[in-house]
Amino acid sequence: MKKFFVMMMALLALPVAFATAQPGQGGQPGQGGGRNFGTPEERAKNQTTRLDELVKLTADQKKKVETVNLDLSKKMDAAMQGNQGDRDAMRTKMGEINTERDKKYKEILTADQYKKYSENGAQMRGQGRGGQGGGQGGGQRQGQGGGGNR
């Protein structure tokens, strides 16, 4: 009886072990590819904070930038949902969204702030921070052919 009980407990624990071994599976809707990047609101706040740390935004700029980031985070979610399985289409759409972000930032930031943002653009878009938010394969691009070329 004791062996049976231990065996049943082990069998019941297996699904829990597999579920925790695969983070991101069954995540929130709109996250694309099972990767959990947070809600559009969380991403917008994080992007705004990173930009503020880089260029020191005024209170007015912070509000405008967060509004832009939220709008574009929602567009990114829609692009990921609408182009699932088509990486080229998704990459193209993400590029368009990043171009739109750059254009809107240019309208909000001072010339000096925008220059600093542009010089650190890859990091601001999440590339170079472990691929976080960098789009499909953002972390892979860094490792391809980069090791022997320096």
Contacts in CASP RR format, 6 or more apart in sequence:
PFRMAT RR
TARGET T0000
AUTHOR 0000-0000-0000
METHOD contacts of the structure
MODEL  1
MKKFFVMMMALLALPVAFATAQPGQGGQPGQGGGRNFGTPEERAKNQTTR
LDELVKLTADQKKKVETVNLDLSKKMDAAMQGNQGDRDAMRTKMGEINTE
RDKKYKEILTADQYKKYSENGAQMRGQGRGGQGGGQGGGQRQGQGGGGNR
19 25 0 8 1.000
23 36 0 8 1.000
24 31 0 8 1.000
24 34 0 8 1.000
24 35 0 8 1.000
24 36 0 8 1.000
25 34 0 8 1.000
26 34 0 8 1.000
27 34 0 8 1.000
27 36 0 8 1.000
28 36 0 8 1.000
28 38 0 8 1.000
28 39 0 8 1.000
30 77 0 8 1.000
30 80 0 8 1.000
30 81 0 8 1.000
31 37 0 8 1.000
31 38 0 8 1.000
31 77 0 8 1.000
31 80 0 8 1.000
32 77 0 8 1.000
32 80 0 8 1.000
32 81 0 8 1.000
32 84 0 8 1.000
33 80 0 8 1.000
33 84 0 8 1.000
37 43 0 8 1.000
37 132 0 8 1.000
37 133 0 8 1.000
40 70 0 8 1.000
40 73 0 8 1.000
40 74 0 8 1.000
40 76 0 8 1.000
40 77 0 8 1.000
41 70 0 8 1.000
41 73 0 8 1.000
43 69 0 8 1.000
43 73 0 8 1.000
43 133 0 8 1.000
44 66 0 8 1.000
44 69 0 8 1.000
44 70 0 8 1.000
44 73 0 8 1.000
45 66 0 8 1.000
45 69 0 8 1.000
47 65 0 8 1.000
47 69 0 8 1.000
47 73 0 8 1.000
47 124 0 8 1.000
48 57 0 8 1.000
48 62 0 8 1.000
48 65 0 8 1.000
48 66 0 8 1.000
48 69 0 8 1.000
50 124 0 8 1.000
51 57 0 8 1.000
51 65 0 8 1.000
51 105 0 8 1.000
51 117 0 8 1.000
51 124 0 8 1.000
52 62 0 8 1.000
52 65 0 8 1.000
54 116 0 8 1.000
54 117 0 8 1.000
54 120 0 8 1.000
54 124 0 8 1.000
55 109 0 8 1.000
55 113 0 8 1.000
55 116 0 8 1.000
55 117 0 8 1.000
56 113 0 8 1.000
57 65 0 8 1.000
57 109 0 8 1.000
57 113 0 8 1.000
61 108 0 8 1.000
61 109 0 8 1.000
64 108 0 8 1.000
65 105 0 8 1.000
65 108 0 8 1.000
68 101 0 8 1.000
68 104 0 8 1.000
68 105 0 8 1.000
68 108 0 8 1.000
69 101 0 8 1.000
72 97 0 8 1.000
72 100 0 8 1.000
72 101 0 8 1.000
75 97 0 8 1.000
75 100 0 8 1.000
76 94 0 8 1.000
76 97 0 8 1.000
79 90 0 8 1.000
79 93 0 8 1.000
79 94 0 8 1.000
79 97 0 8 1.000
80 90 0 8 1.000
83 89 0 8 1.000
83 90 0 8 1.000
83 93 0 8 1.000
84 90 0 8 1.000
87 136 0 8 1.000
90 136 0 8 1.000
91 135 0 8 1.000
91 136 0 8 1.000
94 135 0 8 1.000
94 136 0 8 1.000
98 125 0 8 1.000
101 125 0 8 1.000
102 118 0 8 1.000
105 114 0 8 1.000
105 117 0 8 1.000
106 114 0 8 1.000
109 117 0 8 1.000
117 124 0 8 1.000
122 128 0 8 1.000
123 129 0 8 1.000
125 133 0 8 1.000
125 134 0 8 1.000
126 132 0 8 1.000
126 133 0 8 1.000
126 134 0 8 1.000
127 133 0 8 1.000
127 134 0 8 1.000
127 138 0 8 1.000
127 139 0 8 1.000
127 141 0 8 1.000
127 142 0 8 1.000
128 139 0 8 1.000
128 142 0 8 1.000
130 139 0 8 1.000
131 137 0 8 1.000
131 138 0 8 1.000
131 139 0 8 1.000
131 142 0 8 1.000
END
